[in-house]
């Protein structure tokens, strides 16, 4: 197993009526969602061997999500089942190019019931790369499970990746989310976050200060997602910046998961950071040009063709 991911698997509904406000929308399409599950699909489509450690219910929606992951060649042997609990739900309005409001239902979702065991820890520690995120820290027992997994993965020599993935509806206060992530930082090799998320973790409102603070904490690789401005990656004292690829936007939901999939796939293959950024940008560009997150994830051939076309146009 190359990549083990611990985190949420969610159920997404996307409006099929562009530019119709969500209160008036009547037609929706269903998809697998959740940042961890999206990344699992994204990395698998690029050619990595991927397994996910998570928790779902025993309902028909959970069955759909498991079936989808299995069709995408994601190993689900370590997805726990919590009877009586349901996967989280996200409902999205589609009003391109820049209006995609969402409604989240995350009251006691199945993913926070993850209670990992010795077999799960052995499984994830055997991977080359371990990925988790901040949403896994929002409640017990998934919080303790995530910390245990981070500790074990670090001890085993995995490349440990942490996506801040801040979702306000999962926390009583933003400060609690920031503290929970700070407690995870000693185990992290690659930290990924947008401006809001990095400020939250660093406890500041200034991105430059947040970057300095997090670098001083000794994080080997800091990935700062700057939205439509691009992405900057810090490695020690050196940084690399790449503006986003230009494409016609269908929906920006899932852009970060697409970027992470491409970037981390390239890291897994040992590519230099500038090339990793190109893989991340290409994957993100393809995702935003399509509807949904999981089903929009590109193949390796599509990513490499996108990189080639962008370089030709420069």
PyMOL commands that set and color helices and strands:
alter all, ss='L'
color gray80, all
select helices_A, chain A and resi 35-46+60-71+110-113+118-125+134-137+142-155+168-170+174-187+195-202+207-216+227-229+255-268+273-288+300-313
alter helices_A, ss='H'
color red, helices_A
select strands_A, chain A and resi 3-6+10-15+28-33+50-56+74-81+89-92+102-105+129-133+159-163+190-194+221-225+231-235+238-242
alter strands_A, ss='S'
color yellow, strands_A
deselect
rebuild
show_as cartoon
